[in-house]
Amino acid sequence: MERKDKITELVKSLLPAHERGKNLVIDTCPFCGEKNVMAFSPDKEVAKCFRCGMSVTLLGLVMKVKNCTRQEAEEYINKNL
């Protein structure tokens, strides 16, 4: 399995999301709560909300969703990739 496929599965395990083309659309933005406004690019490992403007890396997204420190998020990502 390619890294980007593993990243896609990791994001889907954290947040409800569906694929649209090469990207994922996250059902609800964890920052502003709006529906279907956040896109995640597995290639770039970046999420962007088109409502609140928040842009985060995979690491930042894991930190927000899991409410954890940077070190804990890095461990979670490494364990799940």
C-alpha positions in Angstrom: 0.0 0.0 0.0 1.4 3.4 -0.9 2.0 6.1 1.7 -0.8 8.3 0.4 -3.3 5.4 0.6 -2.3 4.8 4.2 -2.7 8.5 4.9 -6.1 8.5 3.4 -7.1 5.6 5.6 -5.6 7.3 8.6 -7.7 10.5 8.0 -10.8 8.4 7.4 -10.3 6.7 10.7 -10.1 10.0 12.5 -12.9 11.9 10.8 -15.9 11.0 8.6 -14.7 11.8 5.0 -15.3 10.8 1.4 -13.1 10.8 -1.6 -13.6 13.3 -4.3 -11.0 12.9 -7.1 -7.5 12.7 -5.6 -8.6 14.5 -2.4 -10.8 13.8 0.6 -13.7 15.9 1.7 -14.0 15.9 5.5 -17.7 15.8 6.4 -17.3 18.3 9.3 -14.5 20.8 9.8 -13.0 20.1 13.3 -12.2 23.8 13.7 -15.5 25.6 12.7 -18.0 22.8 12.6 -19.2 23.5 9.1 -20.2 20.6 6.8 -18.3 19.6 3.6 -16.0 22.6 3.5 -12.7 21.0 4.5 -10.5 19.3 1.9 -7.5 17.1 2.6 -4.8 16.3 0.1 -3.0 13.0 0.7 -0.3 14.0 -1.7 0.5 17.2 0.1 -0.6 16.0 3.6 -2.5 19.2 4.1 -6.1 20.0 5.1 -7.8 23.3 4.2 -11.2 24.6 5.3 -12.8 26.9 2.8 -15.2 28.4 5.4 -12.9 29.4 8.3 -9.7 29.4 6.4 -7.8 27.0 8.7 -5.0 25.2 6.9 -3.1 22.4 8.8 -0.7 19.6 8.1 -1.5 16.0 8.9 0.2 16.4 12.2 -1.9 19.5 13.1 -5.1 17.7 12.1 -4.2 14.7 14.3 -3.3 17.0 17.2 -6.7 18.8 16.9 -8.9 15.7 16.5 -7.1 13.6 19.2 -6.5 16.6 21.4 -2.9 15.6 22.0 0.6 17.0 22.0 2.9 17.1 19.0 4.9 14.1 20.3 1.7 12.1 20.9 0.5 13.0 17.4 3.8 12.0 15.8 3.7 8.7 17.7 0.1 8.1 16.5 1.0 8.8 12.9 4.1 6.6 13.0 2.2 3.8 14.6 -0.6 3.9 12.0 1.3 4.4 8.8 
